[in-house]
Amino acid sequence: MSPSDDPLIRRFVEEAGNTTQTLGVGRVAGQVFAYLYFSPEPRSLDDLKEGLGISKGSASMVVRQLEQWGAVQRVWIKGDRKDYYTANDYFGRMLRNVIMDVMGKRLSSLSELLDATDAQLNAQAKPVPNHAFLQSRVKRLREFQGKVQSLWGNPLVKVLMK
């Protein structure tokens, strides 16, 4: 029996998809994780394709991303050459990995944008009318970015994310 055959589990799969989509991670990532989490035995990419109605390529890409985050792991089944996967339940560690990956990329992108904006504002021979205002906004964003980055080092956050 597939987890998607149970209406209660199907509801979890859909809600997990909605949650990860809202967080900017992608709907299918949440659905695959929930599907595997509620599967009593390891599942193959074919199982994910059938159970979730997604392409095998999509299942493969999402599983690789979930593996990088520590959300799923590949398991070997004797006598079968297919790859099978199970979900981990180290929620704090997974959340930390997802946040570090997703937010790290966003913070890095923000930092690059702030650097470029600073350089452009400082390179202008004739300041634009809102020059001081723009500089104050960039400064404020840098302060916020610093606070977010220092949050990662907070001992309480580290304990919660284990």
N, C-alpha and C positions, 0 to 999 in steps of 0.2 A: 504494500500500500504506500502510495506517495504522500508526503506531507500535504501536498496541495489538494488531496482528496478530502481532507478534514476542513470543514468550514471555519472552525476556530483558528486553526493554523493558517489557513488562507488569509484570514483577517490580520494575523500577525505579520505575514509576508507583505501584505499591502501596506500596512501601517509602517513597517520598517522601510519600505520603498519611499513612502511619503516623507518620512523623517530624514532619510539620507538625501533625498532630493532637496528638501528645505535647507539642509546644511551645505548644499553645493557639492556633494560627493557623487550624486547620481542615483537615480531611482533603482536601477538594476542591482547596484552594489548592496543596498539594504535588503532587497528581495532575495538575492542569492544567499546572503549571510543568514537571514531568518529561515530560509528553506533548509539550509544545511544544519542550522542550530536545532531545528525541530525534527530532523531526520535521525531515527534511532541507529541507522547504519550509514556508512560512507556512501557518497553519491558521485557519479561520474558526470562529465560534461553533457553526455547524452541525457542523463536523468534531469539535469538542470534545464536543458533545452525543452524536454517534454513537459516537465512539471511546471515550468514558469512561462512557457510559450515564447522563449527568446531564441536567438540564433546561437549556434554552437560557438561562433567567433566571439560574440558578445559575452557568452558565458566564460570563455577562455580568458578574455581580457580582464573581466571583472575578478575572476578567481586569482589571476596573477597579482592584481592590485590588492586584493584581500590577503593574499599570502604575504606580501610585503608589509602590510600593516599588522601581521600576526593574528588576523581574525580567523583565518582558516589554515589548515595544513593538509598537505598531500599525504595520503596513506597508500600503502601497498597491500593489494589483495592477492594472495597466493593463487597462481594459475590464471591470472587475468593481466593482460598487458595495458589495459586502460588506466588512466590516472583517476584516483578517487580522492574525495575531499571530505573533511569533517570540520565543523566549526569549533573554535576555541571559546572558552567562557571566561577569559581573563579580560573582563570589560574595561577595567581601568587602563591596562596596558594598551589595549586596542584603541581606546579613545585617545590616549596620549599620542600614539603613533599616527592616527588620522589627523589629529589637531596639528601635530608637528609637521606633517607632510603638507596638508592643505593650507594651514595658516602660515607655515614657514614660507611657502611659495608666494602667498599673498603679501606677507610682510616684506619679503625681498622685492617683490614687484613695486610695492608702495615706496620702499626705500629708493629704488632706482628712479621712480617718478619724481620723488622729492629732490633727489640730487640733480636731475635734469632741469627741474623747475627752478631750483636755486641757481644753477649755472646760467640758465637763460635770463633770469631776472638780473643777475649780476653782470651779465655780458652786454646788456643793452646800453648803448651810448646815451640815449635819452630815456630816462625812466618813464614807464607807462603811468597813466593817471592814477591807477590803483596800486602802484608799486609797494608802498608801505603796508597797505591792507593785505596784499597777496603774500608778502614776506611774513606778516604776522600769522596768517593762516597756515603757511608752510611750517613755521616754527611750532605752532600749536599741534599740528599733525605729527611732527617729529617727537614732541613731548609725549603725545599719546602712544606712539609707536614704542618709545622707550619704556613706558609703563607696562605695555602688553608684553614686551620682551622680558622685563624683569619679573613679571608674573610667573613665567616658566621656572624661574629659579626659586620660587617660594617653597619652603619645606612642606607646607600644608598641601599645596598643589601636587608636589611630588608624592606624598603619601596617598592622596586620593587617586592618583593615576597609576598606582602599582597594581 
